[in-house]
Amino acid sequence: MKNKYTILLTLFAVLAIASCKKGGVLDQVKTTDLNEEKTFSDSTRTIQFLTRIYSDIGFSADPRRFGSSVGVYSITDEVEGSLLAATAYNVIFQTGAVSAINIPTDAWVTSYANIRRVNVFLKHLPETPLSPGLRNKLAGEARFLRAWYYFIMLKHYGGVPLIGDAVYEATDDVPGKRATFEACVNYIESECNAAANQLPLTQNGLDYGRITRGACLALKSRLLLYAASPLFNARPEMDGVLGYTTFDAQRWNKAAQAALDVINLNQYQLLELSTPAPGYGFQKVFTLRKNTEYILAAMAGNNRTLEAIWDPPSRAGSGSAYPYQELVDAFGTKNGKPIATDPTYNPADPYANRDPRLNYTILFNQGLRLGTNKAISPVNTYVNAAQDGFPLTKTGYFLRKFLDENTIASATSSTTERCFPLIRYAEILLNYAEAANESGDINTAYTQIVAIRRRAGINAGADGMYGLTAGMSKEDMRVLIQNERRVELAIEEHRYWDVRRWKIAENISNKTLHGMRITKVGNGYTYERIDIRTPVFVAPKWYLWPIPQSEVNKSVDLTQNPGW
């Protein structure tokens, strides 16, 4: 795989840990003419070099990953993207035009670029003028970041070439043989463990936002949950490159323990606020730079980034992401029941008496939002409504999740402290619930879901079960957990990968997706479910991405994923 990982080594001076571009940790950086010797002989430049590696940490989850307003959420059953060109990746994925020569390359190129930077950093770290204690801590941060980028590739492609600590130059012959899935999991897990032992429980002051022990254990939790999932088990193809060749139920036990290890740190908790409205903590947590729930985030300075791309035009936004009706329907009632089974749900008044997270995630017709006049007023998405009406919103909805209720995109509005979450404590509880349920410990699953729903503002009920039914089977609990992840973690990059690792994408991603055509009649409204698109999913090959053909062409040893 000649030159596959080769990147001309340019060094970067970071302006400040203050703001981000495209969901990254920091601002884009300036290249300099420094060489390695000059860089690592200076303590400040050494730390700047590591900080550069942080700058891509959020690229996979970036709401603008595939374009100005298109992220992973727009290539699954969450949101219809606004980009219409045949070359737009949301269109390419949803219409089935994706191929090995027509696929985003960032998962491969950006990840390996940063893995190489980590290896350069670790190679020179012992010779830097930093104190031994600081060198040890920074080594832990670097090792986590390397594991993080490997995991991004693992979920996209399966097993990938592992290069260890090697630093390849332009003239080197780089090995291209893909490691097995198991070898990759073991390597990432070992790096998480090693980094955890080098890092503190908290990072404070100017170091806030850098990797902690909790982040290392949380990544391991996510890794082992994926590793236990159906997609990556009993996969004998390609000699174990695509997954474990056999199924082992003990992997679920290991995933459960990994989540419990994070919980037992006693460093994190859900932000629970019941005023001014039930479940308000679910809204507020996304607007706070520092909170008890974020374990890892793409740090950012004060910004209006998401308001600019998600808010409707009446709120000075571009209104460029339109939630599907399927996502809206996934939110149950305030009693914790599915809308199909709870008599309190009224199709003629479909947004009343719902799970409070719906209001904090979706901006629906008559939903309240801060306006350009600095007053809160309803947003109208009905047919031909001024400014925001259908068909301007293709589905009858705009996105609201993460948006600060005190901020819009207008320069007359204040900015928000928002940083984009990459791992938060709610995910860990859901990881624990899923792994415990699959291991046969359904009581633990109940406990975690109750905690999630209590914070969400769902009614406890007379039995204190928050809508859960006693005596559920493993299969029933599995379906409930999958839906709970869908609503709690919506628009956080989880849904796309969840339906794949559960191996249910073939039953979900070929179905027609819908919107809601709302018509104003007198003082009321009528609601008509309408078709938006029928996406394409070809099983089994689309469960994993193809390695970009440009990379495969560089080595006879690098094998492509099946079907591509």
Residue pairs with C-beta under 8 A, 6 or more apart in sequence:
1 161
1 174
1 175
1 176
1 551
1 554
1 555
1 557
1 558
2 173
2 174
2 554
2 555
3 170
3 174
3 554
4 112
4 161
4 174
4 176
4 551
4 554
4 555
4 558
5 112
5 113
5 115
5 116
5 163
5 168
5 174
6 168
6 169
6 170
6 172
6 174
7 113
7 116
8 170
9 36
9 120
10 31
10 32
11 31
11 32
11 34
11 35
11 36
11 39
11 45
11 49
11 52
12 29
12 30
12 31
12 32
12 48
12 49
12 52
13 29
13 30
13 32
13 45
13 48
14 26
14 27
14 29
14 48
14 51
14 52
14 55
15 26
15 27
15 29
15 30
16 26
16 27
17 25
17 26
17 51
17 206
17 209
17 299
18 26
18 27
18 301
19 26
19 27
19 300
19 301
19 302
19 303
20 26
20 27
20 55
20 58
20 298
20 299
20 300
20 301
20 303
21 27
21 28
22 59
22 62
22 64
22 65
23 58
23 59
23 61
23 62
23 63
23 64
23 65
23 298
23 420
24 54
24 55
24 56
24 57
24 58
24 59
24 62
24 298
25 51
25 54
25 55
25 56
25 57
25 58
25 209
25 298
25 299
26 51
26 52
26 54
26 55
26 299
27 55
28 55
29 52
29 55
34 45
36 120
36 124
38 45
39 45
39 46
39 49
39 124
40 46
40 49
40 124
40 125
40 127
40 128
41 127
41 128
41 129
42 129
43 128
43 129
43 130
46 121
46 124
46 125
46 128
46 130
46 138
47 130
47 138
49 117
49 120
49 121
50 121
50 138
50 141
50 142
52 117
53 114
53 117
53 118
53 121
53 142
53 145
54 145
54 210
54 299
56 110
56 113
56 114
56 149
57 145
57 148
57 296
57 298
57 422
58 298
58 420
58 422
59 65
59 106
59 110
60 72
60 106
60 107
60 152
60 493
61 71
61 72
61 298
61 420
61 422
61 492
61 493
62 71
62 298
62 420
63 69
63 71
63 73
63 306
63 309
63 310
63 321
63 420
63 491
64 70
64 71
64 309
65 71
65 72
65 104
65 106
66 72
66 74
66 75
66 88
66 89
66 90
66 104
67 81
67 83
67 88
67 89
67 90
68 83
68 309
68 320
69 81
69 82
69 83
69 309
69 310
69 318
69 320
69 321
70 81
70 82
70 83
70 88
70 89
70 90
71 491
71 493
72 493
72 496
73 79
73 321
73 490
73 491
73 493
73 495
73 496
74 80
74 81
74 90
74 321
75 81
75 89
75 90
75 93
75 94
75 496
76 495
76 496
76 499
76 509
77 324
77 326
77 327
77 495
77 499
77 508
77 509
77 511
77 513
77 535
78 323
78 324
78 327
78 490
78 491
78 495
79 321
79 322
79 323
79 324
79 327
79 399
79 491
80 321
80 322
80 323
80 324
80 394
80 395
80 513
80 515
80 532
80 533
81 88
81 90
81 91
81 320
81 321
81 322
82 318
82 319
82 320
82 321
82 322
82 394
83 90
83 91
83 320
84 91
85 91
86 92
86 97
89 104
91 97
92 98
92 102
93 535
94 533
94 535
94 536
95 535
95 536
96 535
96 536
96 537
96 538
98 542
98 546
99 546
99 564
100 546
100 547
100 548
100 549
100 552
100 560
100 564
101 548
101 549
101 550
103 545
103 546
103 548
105 548
105 550
105 551
107 152
107 153
107 156
107 157
107 545
108 153
108 156
108 157
108 547
108 548
108 551
109 548
109 551
110 149
111 149
111 150
111 152
111 153
112 149
112 153
114 145
114 146
114 149
115 146
115 149
115 150
115 163
116 167
116 168
118 142
118 143
118 145
118 146
118 149
119 146
119 163
119 165
119 166
119 167
120 167
121 138
121 142
122 139
122 142
122 143
122 165
123 165
123 167
125 135
125 138
125 139
125 142
126 135
128 135
130 138
136 198
137 198
137 199
137 200
139 198
140 194
140 195
140 196
140 197
140 198
140 199
140 211
140 216
141 195
141 199
141 210
141 211
143 191
143 194
143 195
143 198
144 191
144 192
144 195
144 199
144 211
144 215
144 216
144 219
145 211
146 191
147 187
147 188
147 191
147 192
147 195
147 216
147 219
148 219
150 160
150 162
150 184
150 187
150 188
150 191
151 188
151 219
151 222
151 223
153 160
154 160
154 181
154 184
154 185
154 188
154 223
154 226
155 226
155 497
155 501
156 544
156 545
157 544
157 545
157 547
157 561
158 178
158 181
158 232
158 241
158 242
158 243
158 544
158 561
159 178
159 179
159 180
159 181
159 183
159 184
159 240
159 241
159 242
160 178
160 179
160 184
161 175
161 176
161 177
161 178
161 179
161 558
162 179
162 183
162 184
162 187
163 174
163 175
168 174
174 555
175 557
176 554
176 555
176 556
176 557
176 558
177 557
177 558
178 238
178 241
178 558
178 559
179 187
179 241
180 239
180 240
180 241
181 227
181 232
181 235
181 240
181 241
181 242
181 243
181 244
182 240
182 244
185 223
185 224
185 227
188 219
188 220
188 223
189 220
189 223
189 224
192 216
192 217
192 219
192 220
192 223
193 216
193 220
195 211
195 216
196 213
196 216
196 217
197 213
199 211
199 212
199 213
199 215
199 216
200 212
200 213
201 212
201 213
201 214
201 265
201 267
202 212
202 267
203 209
203 210
203 211
203 212
208 290
209 297
209 299
209 419
211 296
212 267
212 295
213 265
214 262
214 265
214 267
214 268
214 295
215 295
215 296
215 423
217 258
217 261
217 262
217 265
218 262
218 295
218 296
218 423
218 427
218 428
219 296
219 423
220 258
220 261
221 255
221 258
221 259
221 261
221 262
221 428
221 431
221 432
222 423
222 427
222 431
223 258
224 251
224 254
224 255
224 258
224 435
225 255
225 258
225 259
225 431
225 434
225 435
225 501
226 232
226 497
226 501
227 244
227 251
227 255
228 251
228 252
228 254
228 255
228 435
228 438
229 501
229 502
229 503
230 501
230 502
230 503
231 243
231 500
231 501
231 502
231 503
231 543
232 242
232 243
232 244
232 501
233 243
233 244
233 246
233 247
233 248
233 251
234 243
234 244
234 245
234 246
234 247
235 242
235 243
235 244
235 245
236 245
237 562
238 559
238 562
239 245
241 559
242 544
242 561
242 562
244 251
249 438
249 439
252 435
252 438
252 439
253 435
253 439
255 431
255 434
255 435
256 432
256 435
256 436
256 439
256 441
256 444
258 431
258 435
259 428
259 429
259 431
259 432
259 435
260 432
262 268
262 295
262 425
262 428
263 428
263 429
263 432
268 292
268 293
268 295
268 425
268 428
269 292
269 293
269 425
270 281
270 292
270 293
270 425
270 426
270 429
270 451
270 452
270 455
271 281
271 282
271 284
271 285
271 288
271 291
271 292
271 293
271 455
272 281
272 454
272 455
273 280
273 281
273 284
274 280
274 281
274 457
277 356
277 457
278 334
278 356
278 457
278 458
279 355
279 356
279 357
279 360
279 455
279 456
279 457
279 458
280 356
280 457
281 455
282 356
282 357
282 360
282 455
282 456
282 457
283 360
283 405
285 291
285 293
285 294
285 424
286 401
286 402
286 418
286 421
287 402
287 404
287 405
287 407
287 416
287 417
287 418
288 417
289 299
289 300
289 417
289 418
289 419
292 425
293 424
293 425
293 426
294 419
294 421
294 423
294 424
294 425
295 423
295 424
295 425
295 428
296 421
296 422
296 423
297 419
297 420
297 421
297 422
298 419
298 420
298 422
299 419
300 418
300 419
300 420
302 415
302 416
302 417
303 415
303 416
303 418
304 407
304 408
304 409
304 413
304 415
304 416
305 418
306 402
306 403
306 418
307 315
307 316
307 317
307 403
307 404
307 407
307 408
307 409
307 413
307 416
308 316
308 317
308 318
308 409
309 317
309 318
309 320
309 321
310 317
310 319
310 320
310 321
310 398
310 399
310 400
310 402
310 403
311 317
311 318
311 319
311 363
311 369
311 398
311 403
311 408
311 409
312 319
312 363
312 369
312 379
312 381
312 387
312 388
312 392
312 393
312 398
313 319
313 387
313 388
313 392
314 371
314 372
314 379
314 386
314 387
314 388
315 369
315 370
315 371
315 372
315 379
315 408
315 409
315 410
316 372
316 408
316 409
316 410
316 413
317 398
317 408
317 409
319 388
319 392
319 393
319 398
321 398
321 399
322 393
322 394
322 395
322 396
322 397
322 398
322 399
322 515
323 361
323 362
323 395
323 397
323 398
323 399
324 395
324 513
324 514
324 515
324 532
325 395
325 396
325 513
325 514
325 515
325 516
325 529
326 513
326 514
327 361
327 362
327 486
327 490
328 358
328 362
328 364
328 397
328 516
329 339
330 483
330 486
330 487
331 339
331 354
331 355
331 357
331 358
331 361
331 362
331 487
332 338
332 339
332 342
332 354
332 355
332 467
332 487
333 339
333 342
333 344
333 345
333 353
333 354
333 355
333 467
334 344
334 353
334 354
334 355
334 356
334 457
334 458
334 459
335 342
335 344
335 353
335 458
335 459
335 461
335 467
336 355
336 453
336 458
336 459
336 461
336 465
336 466
336 467
336 468
337 467
338 483
339 345
339 354
344 353
345 353
345 354
346 352
346 353
347 527
348 527
350 516
350 527
351 358
351 359
351 364
351 365
351 366
351 367
355 456
355 457
355 458
355 487
356 456
356 457
356 458
357 456
357 457
357 487
357 488
358 364
358 487
359 367
359 400
360 400
360 401
361 399
361 400
361 401
361 487
361 490
361 491
362 397
362 398
362 399
362 400
362 401
363 369
363 379
363 381
363 397
363 398
363 399
363 400
364 381
364 396
364 397
365 379
365 380
365 381
365 382
365 396
365 518
365 525
366 378
366 379
366 380
367 378
367 379
367 400
368 376
368 377
368 378
368 379
369 376
369 377
369 378
369 379
369 400
369 405
369 408
370 376
370 405
370 406
370 407
370 408
370 413
371 377
371 408
372 408
372 410
372 412
374 412
374 413
376 405
379 388
379 398
380 386
380 387
380 388
380 389
381 388
381 389
381 390
381 393
381 396
381 397
381 398
381 518
382 389
382 390
382 396
382 518
382 519
382 520
382 525
383 389
383 390
383 391
383 517
383 518
383 519
383 520
384 390
385 520
388 398
390 396
390 515
390 517
390 518
394 515
394 532
395 514
395 515
395 516
395 532
396 515
396 516
396 517
396 518
397 515
397 516
399 491
401 490
401 491
402 418
402 420
402 491
404 416
404 418
406 413
406 414
406 416
407 413
407 414
407 415
407 416
421 492
426 452
426 455
426 488
426 489
427 489
427 492
427 494
429 448
429 451
429 452
430 448
430 452
430 481
430 484
430 485
430 488
430 489
432 444
432 448
433 444
433 445
433 447
433 448
433 449
433 481
433 484
434 445
434 478
434 481
434 485
436 442
436 444
436 445
436 448
437 444
437 445
437 474
437 477
437 478
437 481
438 474
438 478
440 474
442 472
442 474
442 477
445 477
445 481
446 465
446 468
446 477
449 466
449 468
449 480
449 481
449 484
450 464
450 465
450 466
450 468
452 484
452 488
453 466
453 467
453 468
453 484
454 460
454 466
456 488
458 466
458 467
459 466
459 467
460 466
461 467
463 470
468 480
469 476
472 480
482 498
482 502
482 504
485 494
485 495
485 498
486 495
486 498
489 495
499 505
499 508
499 509
500 543
500 544
503 543
505 537
505 539
505 542
505 543
506 537
506 539
506 540
508 537
509 535
509 536
509 537
509 542
510 534
510 535
510 536
510 537
511 534
511 535
512 531
512 532
512 533
512 534
513 531
513 532
513 533
513 534
513 535
514 529
514 530
514 531
514 532
515 529
515 530
515 532
516 527
516 528
516 529
516 530
517 527
517 528
517 529
517 530
518 525
518 526
518 527
518 528
519 525
519 526
519 528
538 563
540 562
540 563
541 561
541 562
541 563
541 564
544 561
545 561
546 560
546 561
546 564
547 558
547 560
547 561
547 564
549 560
551 558
552 558
552 559
552 560
